[in-house]
């Protein structure tokens, strides 16, 4: 199973879109609860990353395609709408 996810750092006002095979482990790495190999975008922008959206896929390629869609202009608008509706910003 593969997951496309969107995390949000309210303190830094940053959004990150990614995909992974293990959602819990990946979120722990973003929040520095588990070690990571590199200085990633989310590690440089430290703080509490909150999962705001996720979808699951059986095929990795489908997850990669959806991740790309969410990173597009239309996808970013979709994500912003989620943040506004869930967090009343």
C-alpha positions as CSV (number, residue, x, y, z in Angstrom):
1,X,0.0,0.0,0.0
2,X,1.2,3.5,-0.9
3,X,0.1,6.8,0.6
4,X,0.0,10.3,-0.7
5,X,-0.1,12.7,2.1
6,X,-0.2,16.4,2.9
7,X,1.3,17.8,6.0
8,X,1.1,21.4,7.3
9,X,3.3,23.3,9.7
10,X,1.2,26.1,11.1
11,X,4.0,27.8,12.9
12,X,6.1,28.2,9.7
13,X,3.0,28.4,7.3
14,X,4.5,25.6,5.1
15,X,2.8,22.7,3.3
16,X,4.5,19.5,2.2
17,X,3.1,16.9,-0.2
18,X,4.7,13.5,-0.5
19,X,4.1,9.8,-0.9
20,X,5.4,6.8,1.1
21,X,4.9,3.1,1.8
22,X,4.7,3.7,5.5
23,X,2.8,6.7,6.5
24,X,3.3,6.6,10.3
25,X,7.1,6.2,10.0
26,X,7.3,9.0,7.4
27,X,5.4,11.4,9.7
28,X,7.6,10.5,12.6
29,X,10.6,11.3,10.4
30,X,9.1,14.7,9.4
31,X,8.6,15.5,13.1
32,X,12.2,14.2,14.0
33,X,10.8,11.4,16.1
34,X,12.9,9.0,14.0
35,X,16.3,9.7,12.5
36,X,16.5,10.8,8.9
37,X,19.4,10.6,6.4
38,X,19.4,14.2,5.1
39,X,18.5,17.7,5.9
40,X,15.1,17.6,4.2
41,X,12.7,20.5,3.6
42,X,10.7,19.5,6.6
43,X,13.7,19.1,8.9
44,X,15.0,22.6,8.0
45,X,11.5,24.0,8.7
46,X,11.3,22.4,12.1
47,X,8.1,22.4,14.2
48,X,5.1,20.3,14.4
49,X,4.0,18.8,11.1
50,X,0.3,17.9,11.2
51,X,-1.3,15.4,8.7
52,X,-4.2,17.2,7.1
53,X,-4.9,14.9,4.1
54,X,-4.0,11.4,2.8
55,X,-5.1,8.9,0.2
56,X,-4.0,5.3,-0.3
57,X,-3.1,3.4,-3.5
58,X,-2.3,-0.2,-4.3
59,X,0.1,0.8,-7.1
60,X,3.2,3.0,-6.5
61,X,2.8,4.7,-9.9
62,X,-0.7,5.8,-9.1
63,X,0.5,7.4,-5.9
64,X,3.3,9.2,-7.7
65,X,0.8,10.6,-10.3
66,X,-1.6,11.8,-7.5
67,X,1.3,13.4,-5.7
68,X,2.2,15.3,-8.9
69,X,-1.4,16.4,-9.2
70,X,-1.5,17.8,-5.7
71,X,1.7,19.7,-6.3
72,X,0.2,21.4,-9.3
73,X,-1.5,24.8,-9.2
74,X,-5.0,23.2,-9.0
75,X,-3.8,20.7,-6.4
76,X,-2.4,23.5,-4.2
77,X,-5.8,25.2,-4.3
78,X,-7.4,22.0,-3.3
79,X,-5.0,21.7,-0.3
80,X,-5.6,25.4,0.7
81,X,-9.3,24.8,0.7
82,X,-8.8,21.8,3.0
83,X,-6.8,24.0,5.4
84,X,-9.3,26.8,5.4
85,X,-12.3,24.4,6.0
86,X,-10.6,22.3,8.7
87,X,-8.8,25.0,10.6
88,X,-11.0,28.1,9.9
89,X,-8.1,30.2,8.6
